[in-house]
Amino acid sequence: MGFYDTKILPYLTDKACGGGFAKAQRQKVVPHAWGEVLEIGVGSGHNLPLYDAHKVSKVWALEPSREMRAKAVKVATQAAVPVSFISLPGEEIPLDDKSVDTVLVTYTLCTIPDVTTALQQMRRVLKSSGQLIFCEHGQAPDPSVRRWQDRLDPIWGQFAGGCHLNRPIDALIKQAGFHIKTLDTGYIARPKFAGFNYWGTAKPDS
């Protein structure tokens, strides 16, 4: 891990994911979490102040980046809900089967190397009565925008911590054994190749 990965990238990620459209999207989805929550890719903790203490009993905050986790730990001291940190990647969730009520993932599925395995792990730990809440950017519906996403994806990932522009978020969730209950999509930021978002909820297939 070089200087860029440990000093510059965490700063840029924190700024890019903390304000503007990202903040507004988080405010839409995080308050719907309930029960015992597993948040995948807590980052620097932007979601932690948004949990409803009347609905959420605990948050398991998974974040493999030491630099981002250090930022989130500071935020967690002011959170209205108890937070426990997990320093492992999304492909390695050390929780029991069917042990959480909500899995929350925001602007994280784009960067997980083995996203299918990670989603399957999320399904494994989610109760049959539970919910997956997601808010992600990904593959655009317009062919001209998708072409730019495909062209830029290899370069983008090198400077954005492995972020992918062109992952079909809804399809990946379904392939991992979920059925989508609610789904909204749209261009919510510019440039358009990085601004198409998916947000909603899904349930584990029975």
C-alpha positions in Angstrom: 0.0 0.0 0.0 1.6 3.3 -1.1 1.1 6.9 -0.2 -1.8 7.4 -2.6 -3.7 4.4 -1.2 -3.2 5.2 2.5 -3.3 9.0 2.5 -4.9 10.5 -0.7 -7.5 7.9 -1.6 -9.2 7.8 1.8 -9.4 11.6 1.8 -10.9 11.6 -1.7 -13.3 8.8 -1.0 -14.5 10.5 2.2 -15.2 13.7 0.4 -16.8 12.2 -2.7 -19.1 9.9 -0.7 -20.0 12.3 2.1 -21.7 15.2 0.5 -24.0 16.3 -2.3 -26.1 13.6 -4.0 -24.5 10.9 -1.9 -25.5 12.5 1.3 -29.1 13.0 0.0 -29.3 9.3 -1.1 -28.0 8.1 2.3 -30.7 10.2 4.0 -33.3 8.4 1.9 -32.3 4.8 2.7 -30.5 4.5 6.0 -33.5 5.4 8.2 -35.3 2.3 6.9 -32.9 0.0 8.7 -34.2 -1.8 11.7 -33.2 -4.4 14.3 -29.6 -5.7 14.3 -27.8 -4.2 11.3 -24.8 -5.3 9.3 -23.4 -2.4 7.3 -21.0 -3.5 4.5 -18.3 -0.9 3.7 -19.0 1.6 6.5 -16.2 3.7 5.0 -15.6 6.8 7.1 -18.9 6.5 8.9 -21.2 8.7 6.9 -24.3 6.5 7.6 -23.7 6.1 11.3 -25.5 9.4 12.3 -28.5 8.5 10.2 -29.6 5.3 12.0 -32.9 5.6 13.9 -32.1 4.7 17.5 -35.8 3.8 18.1 -35.6 1.1 15.4 -32.0 -0.1 15.4 -30.5 -2.1 18.3 -26.9 -2.5 17.1 -24.8 -1.9 14.0 -22.0 -4.3 12.9 -19.8 -2.0 10.8 -17.6 -3.9 8.3 -14.7 -2.0 6.8 -11.5 -3.6 5.6 -9.6 -0.3 5.2 -7.7 0.6 8.3 -7.5 4.3 7.3 -11.3 4.5 6.6 -12.1 2.5 9.7 -10.1 4.9 11.9 -12.3 7.8 10.6 -15.5 5.8 11.3 -14.5 4.9 14.8 -14.4 8.6 15.7 -17.9 9.1 14.2 -19.2 6.1 16.0 -18.5 7.7 19.4 -21.3 10.2 18.6 -23.7 7.7 17.1 -27.1 7.1 18.8 -26.8 3.4 18.3 -24.1 0.9 19.5 -21.5 0.2 16.8 -19.1 -2.8 16.7 -16.4 -2.8 13.9 -15.4 -5.8 11.7 -12.0 -5.4 10.0 -12.7 -7.9 7.2 -13.8 -7.6 3.6 -17.3 -8.2 2.4 -16.5 -11.7 1.2 -15.6 -12.8 4.8 -18.5 -11.9 7.1 -17.8 -13.5 10.6 -21.4 -13.6 11.7 -23.8 -16.5 12.2 -26.3 -17.6 9.6 -29.6 -15.7 9.8 -28.4 -13.5 12.6 -29.2 -9.9 11.4 -32.4 -8.1 10.5 -31.0 -5.6 8.0 -28.0 -5.6 5.7 -27.1 -2.1 4.5 -24.8 -1.4 1.6 -24.2 2.0 0.1 -21.7 2.9 -2.6 -19.7 -0.3 -1.8 -20.8 -3.0 -4.3 -18.8 -1.2 -7.0 -15.5 -1.8 -5.2 -15.8 -5.3 -3.7 -13.5 -7.6 -5.8 -15.7 -10.7 -5.6 -19.1 -9.0 -5.4 -21.1 -12.2 -6.0 -19.5 -14.0 -3.0 -20.0 -10.9 -0.9 -23.7 -10.7 -1.7 -24.1 -14.4 -1.0 -22.5 -13.8 2.4 -25.0 -11.0 3.0 -27.8 -13.3 2.2 -26.4 -16.0 4.5 -26.3 -13.8 7.6 -29.7 -12.2 6.9 -32.8 -13.6 8.6 -35.6 -14.8 6.3 -37.7 -12.0 7.6 -34.9 -9.4 7.1 -34.1 -6.9 4.4 -31.2 -5.8 2.2 -31.1 -2.1 1.7 -28.9 -0.9 -1.1 -27.9 2.4 -2.7 -25.3 2.1 -5.4 -24.1 3.6 -8.7 -23.6 1.3 -11.6 -24.4 0.3 -15.2 -26.5 2.9 -17.1 -29.4 2.0 -19.3 -28.4 4.1 -22.3 -26.0 2.4 -24.8 -24.0 5.5 -25.4 -23.3 6.0 -21.6 -22.6 2.3 -21.2 -20.0 2.4 -23.9 -18.2 5.2 -22.0 -18.5 3.3 -18.8 -16.9 0.2 -20.4 -14.1 2.3 -22.0 -13.3 4.2 -18.8 -13.7 1.4 -16.2 -10.2 0.0 -16.3 -8.6 3.4 -15.9 -11.2 4.6 -13.3 -10.6 1.7 -11.1 -6.9 2.4 -10.8 -7.5 5.8 -9.3 -10.7 5.1 -7.4 -9.8 2.2 -5.2 -11.0 -0.5 -7.5 -14.4 1.1 -8.1 -16.2 -0.2 -11.2 -18.5 2.0 -13.2 -20.4 -0.6 -15.1 -21.7 -3.2 -12.6 -25.4 -4.1 -13.1 -26.5 -3.8 -9.5 -30.0 -5.1 -9.7 -28.9 -8.2 -11.7 -26.1 -8.9 -9.3 -28.4 -8.8 -6.3 -30.9 -11.2 -8.0 -28.1 -13.6 -9.0 -27.0 -13.8 -5.3 -30.4 -15.2 -4.2 -32.4 -12.1 -3.4 -35.7 -10.9 -4.9 -36.0 -7.1 -5.2 -39.0 -5.6 -3.4 -38.5 -1.9 -4.2 -36.2 -0.3 -6.8 -35.6 3.2 -8.0 -33.1 4.2 -10.6 -31.9 7.4 -12.3 -29.1 9.7 -13.2 -28.6 11.7 -10.0 -25.1 13.2 -10.7 -22.7 14.2 -13.4 -20.8 13.0 -15.3 -23.5 10.6 -16.4 -21.0 7.7 -16.7 -20.6 7.8 -12.9 -24.0 9.1 -12.0 -26.6 6.4 -12.6 -27.9 5.1 -9.3 -29.9 2.1 -8.0 -31.6 2.2 -4.6 -34.1 0.0 -2.9 -34.7 -3.1 -0.8 -34.5 -6.8 -1.4 -35.5 -10.0 0.5 -33.6 -13.3 0.6 -35.2 -16.0 -1.6 -36.9 -18.6 0.5 
